[in-house]
Amino acid sequence: MALNPIQWMATPDGWIDPRLLPPLGELLNLVKSAGFNAVPVAVPGDISAQEFRSALAQADLEAAPGYLSIRLPEEGRSQKTTLELVKQAAEQHVVCGQDRMFVSMSQLKSAPRVAVPAQGVAFDLARLERIAKLMDQIAHVLVAEGVRPALHQHVGGWIETESEVRQVLDYVSPAILDFGPDVGHLYWAGVDPAMIIRDYHDRVAGVHIKDVRGAIARSSHQGTGTYQDAVKSGIWIEPGRGDLDLAAVFKALGEDFSGWLVVENDRADLPVWESAVFSSAWMNMNLPSRAQLPDE
């Protein structure tokens, strides 16, 4: 179980800014003191992957699967550059001792689905087919580098709806592409997270865990605001404090699940560090395997 410390990046306008993170050593110590034992691979631009791994070791943390955001050529990144970034990310993961990675389409502030979230607006079958082929290429590159990718979906990106998730997963061979759902973004998009996890159970390598205020999610389905409006209104909330049935998610994963759970709260409802402490405590009390452990 890991914490993606994204709540430290939250901006007043409902977005995120990595420049708001505390210095790396301080941040890792905060994560550890909150009760987590891992953070995703996210190597700052001014240090090497080996230096990041050393910082993790100093804080007594493990490397969890990181996250790679993919842009299409029309979004300002050539396919050649994308594949170079994919290979670089794989190399960083290998250095850090991690062989899994979440891969998702980007969320740009100017995107149609940021303006109108969770409704699959501006759908284009030809674009989705291009994305599926690109994901297949990316998966081949990553596997060749020793890292298995897991498809990750987000509200605001070009893989947002249930049908889009299924089409990409069904196009790319399960031999090279796993599934790494974000249950909060699934719920916001009107998808039952437990159902789709059951349907692709054998491919689930990791899950991003967050909770959602259902009333705000439903309101956004009526076109009442942007992605950022929903975030500013408090759509995200700590695990167990919202309306998402996380118990059903854990049940769908099953007792044999051995992948990663990465807790995220894009915009903390509680004070930032308290949010991390609450999330760790709630997860440890509510994960079935943890709850069944005898007292030490």
Contacts in CASP RR format, 6 or more apart in sequence:
PFRMAT RR
TARGET T0000
AUTHOR 0000-0000-0000
METHOD contacts of the structure
MODEL  1
MALNPIQWMATPDGWIDPRLLPPLGELLNLVKSAGFNAVPVAVPGDISAQ
EFRSALAQADLEAAPGYLSIRLPEEGRSQKTTLELVKQAAEQHVVCGQDR
MFVSMSQLKSAPRVAVPAQGVAFDLARLERIAKLMDQIAHVLVAEGVRPA
LHQHVGGWIETESEVRQVLDYVSPAILDFGPDVGHLYWAGVDPAMIIRDY
HDRVAGVHIKDVRGAIARSSHQGTGTYQDAVKSGIWIEPGRGDLDLAAVF
KALGEDFSGWLVVENDRADLPVWESAVFSSAWMNMNLPSRAQLPDE
1 36 0 8 1.000
1 37 0 8 1.000
1 38 0 8 1.000
1 260 0 8 1.000
1 261 0 8 1.000
1 262 0 8 1.000
1 263 0 8 1.000
1 280 0 8 1.000
1 283 0 8 1.000
1 284 0 8 1.000
1 287 0 8 1.000
2 36 0 8 1.000
2 37 0 8 1.000
2 38 0 8 1.000
2 39 0 8 1.000
2 40 0 8 1.000
2 62 0 8 1.000
2 64 0 8 1.000
2 260 0 8 1.000
2 261 0 8 1.000
2 262 0 8 1.000
2 263 0 8 1.000
3 31 0 8 1.000
3 34 0 8 1.000
3 36 0 8 1.000
3 38 0 8 1.000
3 39 0 8 1.000
3 262 0 8 1.000
3 263 0 8 1.000
3 264 0 8 1.000
3 276 0 8 1.000
3 279 0 8 1.000
3 280 0 8 1.000
4 39 0 8 1.000
4 40 0 8 1.000
4 67 0 8 1.000
4 208 0 8 1.000
4 262 0 8 1.000
4 263 0 8 1.000
4 264 0 8 1.000
5 21 0 8 1.000
5 27 0 8 1.000
5 30 0 8 1.000
5 31 0 8 1.000
5 39 0 8 1.000
5 276 0 8 1.000
6 16 0 8 1.000
6 264 0 8 1.000
6 265 0 8 1.000
6 266 0 8 1.000
7 265 0 8 1.000
7 266 0 8 1.000
7 267 0 8 1.000
7 268 0 8 1.000
7 272 0 8 1.000
7 275 0 8 1.000
7 276 0 8 1.000
8 20 0 8 1.000
8 21 0 8 1.000
8 22 0 8 1.000
8 27 0 8 1.000
8 272 0 8 1.000
9 16 0 8 1.000
9 17 0 8 1.000
9 18 0 8 1.000
9 20 0 8 1.000
9 21 0 8 1.000
10 16 0 8 1.000
10 20 0 8 1.000
10 266 0 8 1.000
10 267 0 8 1.000
10 268 0 8 1.000
10 272 0 8 1.000
11 17 0 8 1.000
11 20 0 8 1.000
12 232 0 8 1.000
13 228 0 8 1.000
13 232 0 8 1.000
14 228 0 8 1.000
14 231 0 8 1.000
14 232 0 8 1.000
14 267 0 8 1.000
15 109 0 8 1.000
15 228 0 8 1.000
15 231 0 8 1.000
16 266 0 8 1.000
21 27 0 8 1.000
22 30 0 8 1.000
24 44 0 8 1.000
24 47 0 8 1.000
24 52 0 8 1.000
24 55 0 8 1.000
25 55 0 8 1.000
25 58 0 8 1.000
25 59 0 8 1.000
28 39 0 8 1.000
28 55 0 8 1.000
28 56 0 8 1.000
28 58 0 8 1.000
28 59 0 8 1.000
28 61 0 8 1.000
29 59 0 8 1.000
30 273 0 8 1.000
30 276 0 8 1.000
31 39 0 8 1.000
31 59 0 8 1.000
31 61 0 8 1.000
31 276 0 8 1.000
32 59 0 8 1.000
32 60 0 8 1.000
32 61 0 8 1.000
34 273 0 8 1.000
34 276 0 8 1.000
34 277 0 8 1.000
34 279 0 8 1.000
34 280 0 8 1.000
35 276 0 8 1.000
35 277 0 8 1.000
35 280 0 8 1.000
35 281 0 8 1.000
36 61 0 8 1.000
36 263 0 8 1.000
36 276 0 8 1.000
36 280 0 8 1.000
37 60 0 8 1.000
37 61 0 8 1.000
37 62 0 8 1.000
38 61 0 8 1.000
38 62 0 8 1.000
38 63 0 8 1.000
38 64 0 8 1.000
38 260 0 8 1.000
39 56 0 8 1.000
39 61 0 8 1.000
39 63 0 8 1.000
39 64 0 8 1.000
40 63 0 8 1.000
40 64 0 8 1.000
40 65 0 8 1.000
40 66 0 8 1.000
40 67 0 8 1.000
40 262 0 8 1.000
41 49 0 8 1.000
41 52 0 8 1.000
41 63 0 8 1.000
41 64 0 8 1.000
41 65 0 8 1.000
41 66 0 8 1.000
41 92 0 8 1.000
41 93 0 8 1.000
41 96 0 8 1.000
41 98 0 8 1.000
41 101 0 8 1.000
42 52 0 8 1.000
42 66 0 8 1.000
42 67 0 8 1.000
43 49 0 8 1.000
43 52 0 8 1.000
43 92 0 8 1.000
43 96 0 8 1.000
44 52 0 8 1.000
47 55 0 8 1.000
48 95 0 8 1.000
49 91 0 8 1.000
49 92 0 8 1.000
49 95 0 8 1.000
49 96 0 8 1.000
50 95 0 8 1.000
52 92 0 8 1.000
52 96 0 8 1.000
53 63 0 8 1.000
53 95 0 8 1.000
53 96 0 8 1.000
53 97 0 8 1.000
56 62 0 8 1.000
56 63 0 8 1.000
56 96 0 8 1.000
63 93 0 8 1.000
63 96 0 8 1.000
63 97 0 8 1.000
63 98 0 8 1.000
64 98 0 8 1.000
64 260 0 8 1.000
64 262 0 8 1.000
65 93 0 8 1.000
65 98 0 8 1.000
65 100 0 8 1.000
65 101 0 8 1.000
65 102 0 8 1.000
65 150 0 8 1.000
65 205 0 8 1.000
65 206 0 8 1.000
65 260 0 8 1.000
65 262 0 8 1.000
66 89 0 8 1.000
66 93 0 8 1.000
66 98 0 8 1.000
66 100 0 8 1.000
66 101 0 8 1.000
66 102 0 8 1.000
67 101 0 8 1.000
67 102 0 8 1.000
67 103 0 8 1.000
67 104 0 8 1.000
67 152 0 8 1.000
68 85 0 8 1.000
68 86 0 8 1.000
68 89 0 8 1.000
68 101 0 8 1.000
68 102 0 8 1.000
68 103 0 8 1.000
68 104 0 8 1.000
68 149 0 8 1.000
69 104 0 8 1.000
69 105 0 8 1.000
69 106 0 8 1.000
69 107 0 8 1.000
70 82 0 8 1.000
70 103 0 8 1.000
70 104 0 8 1.000
70 105 0 8 1.000
70 106 0 8 1.000
70 134 0 8 1.000
70 135 0 8 1.000
70 138 0 8 1.000
71 77 0 8 1.000
71 82 0 8 1.000
71 105 0 8 1.000
71 106 0 8 1.000
71 108 0 8 1.000
72 105 0 8 1.000
72 127 0 8 1.000
72 130 0 8 1.000
72 131 0 8 1.000
72 134 0 8 1.000
72 158 0 8 1.000
73 79 0 8 1.000
75 106 0 8 1.000
75 108 0 8 1.000
79 134 0 8 1.000
79 137 0 8 1.000
82 134 0 8 1.000
82 138 0 8 1.000
83 137 0 8 1.000
83 138 0 8 1.000
83 141 0 8 1.000
86 138 0 8 1.000
86 141 0 8 1.000
86 142 0 8 1.000
87 141 0 8 1.000
87 145 0 8 1.000
89 101 0 8 1.000
89 147 0 8 1.000
90 101 0 8 1.000
90 141 0 8 1.000
90 142 0 8 1.000
90 145 0 8 1.000
90 146 0 8 1.000
90 147 0 8 1.000
91 145 0 8 1.000
93 99 0 8 1.000
93 100 0 8 1.000
93 101 0 8 1.000
93 147 0 8 1.000
94 145 0 8 1.000
94 146 0 8 1.000
94 147 0 8 1.000
98 147 0 8 1.000
99 146 0 8 1.000
99 147 0 8 1.000
99 148 0 8 1.000
100 147 0 8 1.000
100 148 0 8 1.000
100 149 0 8 1.000
100 150 0 8 1.000
100 178 0 8 1.000
100 205 0 8 1.000
100 206 0 8 1.000
100 259 0 8 1.000
100 260 0 8 1.000
101 142 0 8 1.000
101 147 0 8 1.000
101 148 0 8 1.000
101 149 0 8 1.000
101 150 0 8 1.000
102 149 0 8 1.000
102 150 0 8 1.000
102 152 0 8 1.000
102 180 0 8 1.000
102 206 0 8 1.000
102 208 0 8 1.000
102 262 0 8 1.000
103 135 0 8 1.000
103 138 0 8 1.000
103 139 0 8 1.000
103 142 0 8 1.000
103 149 0 8 1.000
103 150 0 8 1.000
103 151 0 8 1.000
103 152 0 8 1.000
104 151 0 8 1.000
104 152 0 8 1.000
104 153 0 8 1.000
104 154 0 8 1.000
104 157 0 8 1.000
104 159 0 8 1.000
105 131 0 8 1.000
105 154 0 8 1.000
105 157 0 8 1.000
105 158 0 8 1.000
105 159 0 8 1.000
106 157 0 8 1.000
107 113 0 8 1.000
107 114 0 8 1.000
107 154 0 8 1.000
107 155 0 8 1.000
107 156 0 8 1.000
107 157 0 8 1.000
107 227 0 8 1.000
108 114 0 8 1.000
109 228 0 8 1.000
111 156 0 8 1.000
111 157 0 8 1.000
112 121 0 8 1.000
112 122 0 8 1.000
113 119 0 8 1.000
113 120 0 8 1.000
113 121 0 8 1.000
113 122 0 8 1.000
113 155 0 8 1.000
113 156 0 8 1.000
113 157 0 8 1.000
113 158 0 8 1.000
113 160 0 8 1.000
113 227 0 8 1.000
114 156 0 8 1.000
114 157 0 8 1.000
114 226 0 8 1.000
114 227 0 8 1.000
114 228 0 8 1.000
115 121 0 8 1.000
115 226 0 8 1.000
115 227 0 8 1.000
116 223 0 8 1.000
116 225 0 8 1.000
116 226 0 8 1.000
117 155 0 8 1.000
117 156 0 8 1.000
117 188 0 8 1.000
117 220 0 8 1.000
117 225 0 8 1.000
117 226 0 8 1.000
117 227 0 8 1.000
117 230 0 8 1.000
118 155 0 8 1.000
118 156 0 8 1.000
118 160 0 8 1.000
118 188 0 8 1.000
118 189 0 8 1.000
118 190 0 8 1.000
118 217 0 8 1.000
118 220 0 8 1.000
118 221 0 8 1.000
119 221 0 8 1.000
119 223 0 8 1.000
120 160 0 8 1.000
120 161 0 8 1.000
120 164 0 8 1.000
120 189 0 8 1.000
123 161 0 8 1.000
123 164 0 8 1.000
127 158 0 8 1.000
128 158 0 8 1.000
128 164 0 8 1.000
128 167 0 8 1.000
128 168 0 8 1.000
129 171 0 8 1.000
131 158 0 8 1.000
131 159 0 8 1.000
131 168 0 8 1.000
132 167 0 8 1.000
132 168 0 8 1.000
132 171 0 8 1.000
132 172 0 8 1.000
133 171 0 8 1.000
135 149 0 8 1.000
135 151 0 8 1.000
135 168 0 8 1.000
135 171 0 8 1.000
135 172 0 8 1.000
135 177 0 8 1.000
136 171 0 8 1.000
136 172 0 8 1.000
136 173 0 8 1.000
136 176 0 8 1.000
136 177 0 8 1.000
138 149 0 8 1.000
139 149 0 8 1.000
139 172 0 8 1.000
139 173 0 8 1.000
139 176 0 8 1.000
139 177 0 8 1.000
140 176 0 8 1.000
142 148 0 8 1.000
142 149 0 8 1.000
142 176 0 8 1.000
143 149 0 8 1.000
143 176 0 8 1.000
148 176 0 8 1.000
148 178 0 8 1.000
148 205 0 8 1.000
149 176 0 8 1.000
149 177 0 8 1.000
149 178 0 8 1.000
150 177 0 8 1.000
150 178 0 8 1.000
150 179 0 8 1.000
150 180 0 8 1.000
150 204 0 8 1.000
150 205 0 8 1.000
150 206 0 8 1.000
151 159 0 8 1.000
151 165 0 8 1.000
151 168 0 8 1.000
151 169 0 8 1.000
151 172 0 8 1.000
151 177 0 8 1.000
151 178 0 8 1.000
151 179 0 8 1.000
151 180 0 8 1.000
152 180 0 8 1.000
152 181 0 8 1.000
152 182 0 8 1.000
152 208 0 8 1.000
153 159 0 8 1.000
153 160 0 8 1.000
153 164 0 8 1.000
153 165 0 8 1.000
153 181 0 8 1.000
153 182 0 8 1.000
153 185 0 8 1.000
153 186 0 8 1.000
153 189 0 8 1.000
154 160 0 8 1.000
154 182 0 8 1.000
154 185 0 8 1.000
155 185 0 8 1.000
155 188 0 8 1.000
155 189 0 8 1.000
155 227 0 8 1.000
156 227 0 8 1.000
158 164 0 8 1.000
159 165 0 8 1.000
159 168 0 8 1.000
160 185 0 8 1.000
160 189 0 8 1.000
161 189 0 8 1.000
161 191 0 8 1.000
162 186 0 8 1.000
162 189 0 8 1.000
162 190 0 8 1.000
162 191 0 8 1.000
162 196 0 8 1.000
165 181 0 8 1.000
165 191 0 8 1.000
165 196 0 8 1.000
166 196 0 8 1.000
169 177 0 8 1.000
169 179 0 8 1.000
169 200 0 8 1.000
169 203 0 8 1.000
174 202 0 8 1.000
174 203 0 8 1.000
177 203 0 8 1.000
178 203 0 8 1.000
178 204 0 8 1.000
178 205 0 8 1.000
178 206 0 8 1.000
179 197 0 8 1.000
179 200 0 8 1.000
179 203 0 8 1.000
179 204 0 8 1.000
179 205 0 8 1.000
179 206 0 8 1.000
180 204 0 8 1.000
180 205 0 8 1.000
180 206 0 8 1.000
180 207 0 8 1.000
180 208 0 8 1.000
181 193 0 8 1.000
181 196 0 8 1.000
181 197 0 8 1.000
181 204 0 8 1.000
181 206 0 8 1.000
181 207 0 8 1.000
181 208 0 8 1.000
182 207 0 8 1.000
182 208 0 8 1.000
182 210 0 8 1.000
182 264 0 8 1.000
183 193 0 8 1.000
183 197 0 8 1.000
183 207 0 8 1.000
183 208 0 8 1.000
183 209 0 8 1.000
183 210 0 8 1.000
183 244 0 8 1.000
183 246 0 8 1.000
183 249 0 8 1.000
184 193 0 8 1.000
184 208 0 8 1.000
184 210 0 8 1.000
184 211 0 8 1.000
184 212 0 8 1.000
184 244 0 8 1.000
185 208 0 8 1.000
186 192 0 8 1.000
186 193 0 8 1.000
186 196 0 8 1.000
187 193 0 8 1.000
187 212 0 8 1.000
187 214 0 8 1.000
187 217 0 8 1.000
187 243 0 8 1.000
187 244 0 8 1.000
188 212 0 8 1.000
188 217 0 8 1.000
188 220 0 8 1.000
188 230 0 8 1.000
188 235 0 8 1.000
190 217 0 8 1.000
190 221 0 8 1.000
193 244 0 8 1.000
193 248 0 8 1.000
193 249 0 8 1.000
193 252 0 8 1.000
194 245 0 8 1.000
194 248 0 8 1.000
194 249 0 8 1.000
194 251 0 8 1.000
194 252 0 8 1.000
195 252 0 8 1.000
197 204 0 8 1.000
197 207 0 8 1.000
197 249 0 8 1.000
197 252 0 8 1.000
197 253 0 8 1.000
198 252 0 8 1.000
201 252 0 8 1.000
201 253 0 8 1.000
201 254 0 8 1.000
204 253 0 8 1.000
204 257 0 8 1.000
204 259 0 8 1.000
205 259 0 8 1.000
205 260 0 8 1.000
206 259 0 8 1.000
206 260 0 8 1.000
206 261 0 8 1.000
206 262 0 8 1.000
207 249 0 8 1.000
207 253 0 8 1.000
207 260 0 8 1.000
207 261 0 8 1.000
207 262 0 8 1.000
208 262 0 8 1.000
208 263 0 8 1.000
208 264 0 8 1.000
209 239 0 8 1.000
209 246 0 8 1.000
209 249 0 8 1.000
209 261 0 8 1.000
209 262 0 8 1.000
209 263 0 8 1.000
209 264 0 8 1.000
209 283 0 8 1.000
210 236 0 8 1.000
210 239 0 8 1.000
210 244 0 8 1.000
210 263 0 8 1.000
210 264 0 8 1.000
210 265 0 8 1.000
210 266 0 8 1.000
211 236 0 8 1.000
211 237 0 8 1.000
211 238 0 8 1.000
211 239 0 8 1.000
211 240 0 8 1.000
211 241 0 8 1.000
211 242 0 8 1.000
211 243 0 8 1.000
211 244 0 8 1.000
211 246 0 8 1.000
212 235 0 8 1.000
212 236 0 8 1.000
212 237 0 8 1.000
212 242 0 8 1.000
212 243 0 8 1.000
212 244 0 8 1.000
213 234 0 8 1.000
213 235 0 8 1.000
213 236 0 8 1.000
213 237 0 8 1.000
213 242 0 8 1.000
213 243 0 8 1.000
214 235 0 8 1.000
214 242 0 8 1.000
214 243 0 8 1.000
214 244 0 8 1.000
215 243 0 8 1.000
216 230 0 8 1.000
216 233 0 8 1.000
216 234 0 8 1.000
216 235 0 8 1.000
217 230 0 8 1.000
217 235 0 8 1.000
219 225 0 8 1.000
219 230 0 8 1.000
219 233 0 8 1.000
220 229 0 8 1.000
220 230 0 8 1.000
220 235 0 8 1.000
231 266 0 8 1.000
231 267 0 8 1.000
232 267 0 8 1.000
234 267 0 8 1.000
234 269 0 8 1.000
236 265 0 8 1.000
236 266 0 8 1.000
236 267 0 8 1.000
236 268 0 8 1.000
236 269 0 8 1.000
237 265 0 8 1.000
237 269 0 8 1.000
238 265 0 8 1.000
238 268 0 8 1.000
238 269 0 8 1.000
238 270 0 8 1.000
238 275 0 8 1.000
238 278 0 8 1.000
238 279 0 8 1.000
238 282 0 8 1.000
239 246 0 8 1.000
239 263 0 8 1.000
239 279 0 8 1.000
239 282 0 8 1.000
239 283 0 8 1.000
239 286 0 8 1.000
240 246 0 8 1.000
240 282 0 8 1.000
240 286 0 8 1.000
241 269 0 8 1.000
241 278 0 8 1.000
246 286 0 8 1.000
247 286 0 8 1.000
250 286 0 8 1.000
250 287 0 8 1.000
250 288 0 8 1.000
251 288 0 8 1.000
254 288 0 8 1.000
255 288 0 8 1.000
255 289 0 8 1.000
261 283 0 8 1.000
261 287 0 8 1.000
263 279 0 8 1.000
263 280 0 8 1.000
263 283 0 8 1.000
265 275 0 8 1.000
265 279 0 8 1.000
268 274 0 8 1.000
268 275 0 8 1.000
268 276 0 8 1.000
269 275 0 8 1.000
270 278 0 8 1.000
283 290 0 8 1.000
284 290 0 8 1.000
285 291 0 8 1.000
END
